[in-house]
Amino acid sequence: MLRQLLSRQSRSSSCISGIVSLLSKFTLKEHQESQSPPGDPPVVHRLNLEVGEVIAFQKRRTKEVNSRLIKTCCSHQVDCLHRALADDHLPTDLTPYHNEINYRDDFGNNYLFFAARAAAPFEVLRNIIDVIDDVNVLNEDRQNFLFVLDPSGLRGHATEQDSHSGNIRKLLLLLYIKCFDFGHTDNEGRNFLSMMSLHRSFSLQWLAVMDDCEHLRHHLALIGGLRDYKRAFLLDYLSHRWRTKSITAGVLKTITHFLVARVSWVWAFPDASRDTLIPLEDVVDPGAFPKPRRLVSDLPGFDSIVALDHFPDQTLLRKTELLYLNGYGADGMTDLFRGLLHVLQGRSNVKLTKYDDKRINFNARCLEGRTILRLSTLYNRADVLQEILAIKSQTIRINDRDHHGFSALDYATDRFNQSRTPTGTAQDLANALKCIMYLVDHGAQMSFSPNAEEGTHVRTNNGNTVVVPATEPISLSLYS
């Protein structure tokens, strides 16, 4: 398909071959699903994680990024840095290319993300990191570059003994010096190790190196105890490798004890007893970490921070608090979602703008892939939607879609059409109309095909116009 696209743009055959070769270097390889291998499975978390959806999304995102690179850079700049990396001609000193290295595309990626996807070797990554202004830059999916790293580039030469673990160690320590946030989670609550483990070339050396380094051991313990929006732990992602025969049952059982011994404090949570990975009596040194305590706020279910008392690294303590501002529970929701539900259900009248802080992820997803923006339109609460749109600390993703393919504006449109039926009320109609106008004024795009003759013409307070189409109703089951 790429060849056809470039041919229509009258690119030469050599140019086309070069670009296709370039993109093949950083396309996520498809992970083949298979039946569980024979033998007794280890005692692990009961969640049977399906990673196909995660891999499919990453492939779609990579395709989007690749297509944009072709259009804006690689197809008309023969000497661009992307081509230089693909041809192994990237200069050692990248200081003169500071602006190009730090430039961020429409998806929020800079050159470090490109190199990570391209499986760049450690030496290249090191040279880029030396020029990068901020190693913690996040893309549109709230991921840092380690989330998209193809780890095969760190394997080094086969003749070099321990070159693989050595490169991993050098990269992690370099990032530690740069104050890299290893515990960062994306909009789905995943950490970089969970995402990296989906690569065929992922090695358990990443865990061993982090555990062996005193500066990184606590980071491994912290992220090992975090759920994502699928309620999955890092261990669930690693156990998937056993199901696809990437590791043996014996190795997985060793990893299970290894991880659980380092995150024993996770069982202090009220819901933890229902999700134990292995019996507590099997945990090595269960007192390795102090028990966490919850700091209750004035908004029930919201910003309950977990802090580890007497933690040796105070900087890490602050990062621990940050992690649990966006941490997921067994219900597949963060504290932000629980607090929002209290507001939407009339059990609290606390203003969300009080918690306008860049550390709190207002673009996080819950179990159905929904954001708080979509929840506000699902409940037809224009007042809450207005508060969310007033958040200043971060950019709210207006046109983001849930797993059913619907955006916040789609649900607002559906609510508008429902309110015009005999069972609707004037208040429902007014709220739905406000939701539509607020979203349109903030850049929301209508998904449904508008029909100027049958649709309702709406003019917003800011002078924008939109045609609200009469659509087939969205299934009521999606509102539950």
N, C-alpha and C positions, 0 to 999 in steps of 0.2 A: 504494500500500500504506500510505503514511503517512496519507493521508486516511482510509482505512478504520479504521486504528488509533485516530486521534483522534476519529473519529465515534463509535466504541464507547465512548469516554470522555466522550461528550456535550459535546464542544467546539463552540463556535459556528463558523459558516462563516467569519467574519472571522478568528477565532483560527487556524483550520486554514490558511487562505490565508497568513496571516502567517508561520506556522511553516514551511510548505512553501517559501515564498519565501526565508526565512532559510537553510534548509538547502541550497537550490539554489546559494547563493552560495559554498559551500565544499565542493562535491562534486567530486572529481577527474574531469575530463572524459575521456571515453573516447578513447584514442589509436587511430586507424585504421591497421591494418597494410596495407602495399601492397608490390608488387613493387619490386625495385631499379630506380632510374631508368636510362634508357639512358646510354651513354657508358662510357668506361673508368673502372673504380673506382680510387680512390687506393690506394697501398700502405699498408695499415694492419694492425693486429693480426689474426691469422687467425681469432680467435674470432668466430663468428656469433651474437651475443647475441640471445636472445629475451626481450623485455621484457614480453610480454603477461602472464606470470605475476606479475611485479613490480607491474604496474598493477592486475591483478585483486586482489592482496592489499591494496594501498593502498585500493582502492575498498571492499573488505569491511571494512577497519579503519575507514575514514571512516563507513561505514554504522553500525557498532557505536557509534562515538563520538556520531554524530548521534542515534541512538535513545536513548542514555543521557541526552543533553542534554534531549531532549523529555520524558523520564520524570521527571527530577530537577529541571528548571529551567524551560525555555521554555514548557511546556504549562500552567503554573499561576502564572508570574510575568510579568505583562505588562510590567513595567518592568525586566526583567533586562538585564544588560550585553550579552548576545548579541543581543537584540532591538534595543538601542540602536545597536549597530554596523551591523546589517542595515538599519536605518532612517536611518542617517547622522546619528544624534542623540547620538553618544558625547561626553561632556563632554571638554573639553580638559585640564582638571586632574583627573587620576585618583587623586590622593593620598587622598581620602576613601574610595576603593574599594580600598584596599591589600589587604585580606583577600580580597575577591572576585577581584582580579587574580591573586593568588598561590595561590588555591585549586586543588588538583590533583584531577582526577576519578579514577575507578577505573582508568583507563588511564594515569595519570601525566601527563596534559595539563593545563596551566594556560591562562589566558586568552590568553597570547601565542601558543600553538598554535592556538587558535580563530581569532584575528585573521589568522594566517599562512594558514590554510586558506581564510579568507574573502576573500583577496586584498586585505587592508587596504592603504591607501596609506602612504607613508613617514611622513607626519605622525602617523598613528594609531599605527603601530608604534613610533615614537620616544616618544610619550607613554606607551605601555604599558611600554616598556623602562625608562623613568625610574622606574617604580614597582615593577618586577619585582625581587625580592630576588636572584635568580641567573639570568642569561641562559643558563647552561649546563645548566639543568634538563633531565633526560632522561625520556622517557615509557617505557611498558612495552616498547617495541621498541628501547629504547636510542637513540632519536633526539632531537636537539634541534629547536627550532622551525624552523630553516632547511630541514630535511628535508621538511617538509610545506608549505613556503611556496609559494603560488601567485604567481609573479613578475609576473603581469599587473597587480597593483595598484601596481607601481612605475613604470609607464609614464608616469604624469602626464598633463598635458594636451597634446594634439597641437600646440597653438600655442606651447608652450614649447620652445625649441631646447635640445637635449641634456638635456632633463629626465629621460629614462630613465637614461642613464649617470650623471647627477648624483645621482639618487635611490639608485642602486645604490652609488655611491661613499660617499654620506653614511651609508647604512645599514651598510656594511661597516666604515667608519672608526669609527662609533659603537660597533659591537660590538667592534672592536679595543681601544678605550679601556676597554670593560667586561671585557677579558681573555677574550673569547669564544674557544672552542676550535674553530677552523675545520677542523682536521684530524681531528676526531672521526669515528669510524666506528660504525655500528650493529651489531646482532647478525649481520647478513649481510656485514659488512665494507664496506658502501657508505658513500660520503661525500655531503655535502649537494648537491654539484654533479651527481653522478650521478643522484640522485633528482630534482633540480630540472629536469634536462635532459629528463625525460619529459613535461614540460608543453609544450603547444603554444606557449605564450607565452614560453618560455625564450629568452633572447637571448645571443648570444656576447659581448655587452657585459660579462657577468659575468667572463669570462676576461680580456678586455681591461683592465677596471678593476683586477682583482687584479694583473695583470702590470705595470700602470702605476704601482702604489703600492708604494713600497719596503717598507712594513710588511707587505704582503700577498703580495708576490711569492714569498717562500720557502714560504709556506703552499700556494700553488698548485703549486709544484714538488713538495712533499711528497705531497700527495694525488693528484697526477697520476701518481705512480709506485706507487700502492697497488692491489693486486688485491682483489676481493671473493670471496665463497665460490663464485661461479660462474667464478672465475679471470679476471674481466673488469676491465679498467682503465677509467678515466674516458673514455679515447678510444673504447672499445667502445660506450659509451652515446652518445657524440657521433656515432659512425659510424652508429648506428641512425637518427639524424635524416637522414642522407644516404639511407638505404634507404627512408625514408618521405617522401622528397622535401622535407624541411624545410630542408635546405641542399644546395648543389651539390657535385659532386665536387671542383671546384677549391677551394672554401672548406674542405672537409674535409682536403684535402691540405695546405693552409696550416696548419690547426689541428694536423695530425699533426706537422709539422716544429716548430711552435711549442711543443707540449707535450713532445715527445721531447727537444728541445734543453734543456729545463729539468729533465728527470728522467734525464739521462744516467747518473747514478750507479746506476740500477736494474740495469744490466748487470753489476755486480760480483757479483750473486747467482749461485750455481752453476747454477741452472736457467734463467738469463735468456737464454742464447744460443738456446734453443729457442723463445723467444717474442718476439723482437725485433720492434718495430713497423715500423721501416724500417732499412735497412743502416746500420751505425754510421758509415760514411764520409759518409753524408748528414746526420749530425747536426751542427748548427751549434754550434761551441764545445763540444766534448765534455768539456772540462776545466772546465766552469763550476762544477761541484760536486766536492768531494773524494770519493774512493772511501770507501764505508762499511766498517766493520770489525765483525765479529761478536764478541760477548763470550760465550764458551762457559760454560755453567753445569754443575752437577753432575748435572742431569737431561737426558740426551740428547734433543735435539729440542725442548727446552722453554726458554722465556724467553731465547732468543738475541736479545739486544738489538742493534739497529743504531744506531751513533752516527756522526755526521759530525764528523771531526776538524777543529779550527780553525774551527768554524762561528761566524759573527759574533754570532749572537744566542744566548746561553746558555740563556735561557728556552725558545727554540724547540728547542734541543738536547734539553732534557728532554722536550719534547713529541714530538720525533722518536723518542726511546727508547720513549715510551708508545705511539706509533703502531705500532711494530714488535713490541711485546708482543702485539698483537692483529692483526698483519699476516698476510695469506694468501699462500701460495705457489702454485706451478703445480699442486699436488695438491689445491687447494681446502680446505686445512686451515691452521689457525694453529699456532704452536708448542705451544700448550696441547694441541691434539688429538694432535700427534705424540708429545709427552711422555706423554700418557695411554695411547696405544697401546703404548708401551714397557712401561708398567706392566701393562696388561691382557694383554699377550702374554708376561709373565713375564721381560722383559728388563731390568726395573728395579724396585726396591722402594722408591723414594723416595715419601714421603708428600705428597700434594697439598696438605694443609693448610699445609705449609711455604710455599706460594705464595699464601696467603690475602691478597690485596691487591685493593683496589677498582679498581686500574688494569688488572688482568687480567680480561678478560670471560669469566666462567664460563658465561654464557648464549649464547656465540657458536655459530653453526651451521657445519657443514661442508658439503661438496658435496651431500649427500643431504638437507640441511635438518635434520640431527640435531645434538643437543647432547651434551656429555660425559655428561649424566645418562642419556640414552637409550643411549649406547654402553656404559655400565657395566651396564645391564640386558641389552643384546644379548649381552654376554660373560658374563652371569650372575655378576657379581662383586659380591656383597653388601658385601664389605669396602671396595671402591673407592666404591661408591654411598654408603656411610655416611660416608666422608671428604668426598665432594662435598656431602652434605646438612649437613655440619658447618661449611661455609664461612660466615663471619660478615660478611665485608666487603660482601656484596650478597645480594639476594633471589634464590634459585634458582627458576626458573619450572618448577614441578612438573608442571603440566598442559599444557605446551607440546607441540605435535604436529609430526611431521616431514612431509615432502612426501607421504608415503603415508597420512597421517591417523592415525598411531599415536603414543601417548604412551609415556613410560617405563613406566608401570603396565601398559599393553597388552602390551609386550614381556615384562615380568616375569610377567604372567599366562600368556602363551604358553609361556614357559620352564617355568613350573610345570606346565602341562598336558603338555608334552613329556616332562618328567622322570618323569611317572607312567606312561609307556608302557614296554613291555618293554625298550626300548633305553636308558631313563633309569637314573640311578644315585641312590643315597641322598644323595650329596653335592650333586648337581644339584638335587634336590628341596629340600634344606635351604637352599641358596643362593637359590633362586627364592622360597621362602617368606619368607626374611629380606628380600629385595628388596621383596616386596609389603608386608610389615609396616612397613618403614622408610618407604616412599612414602606409605602410608595415614596413618601418624602425622604426616607432614609436609603433609597436606592433599590428596593425590592423589585424583582422582575416577575411578571405574571407568567406562570407555567402553562396554564390552560390557553388554548387558542381563542383569542377574543373575537366575537362576532359583533360588529358595530351595530347591526340591526337588532339583534336579540339581546345584547348585553346592556348593562346599566352604566351610563357614563358618570364618572365621579371626578369632581375637581377638588383637590386637596387645599388645605389652608395656605400652602406654599405656592399654589398656582399650578401644580402638576395635575395632569389628567390621566385617567386610566379607565379602560372599559372592563367592567366586572362581568364575566360571562356567566350564563346560566349553565351550570355543570351537573353532571351526574353526582349524586351524593356520595361522599366518602363513607366507607363502611363504618358503622357505629362501633364495631369492635376495636377500631383504632383509637377511639376516644376513651377506652377503659384504662 
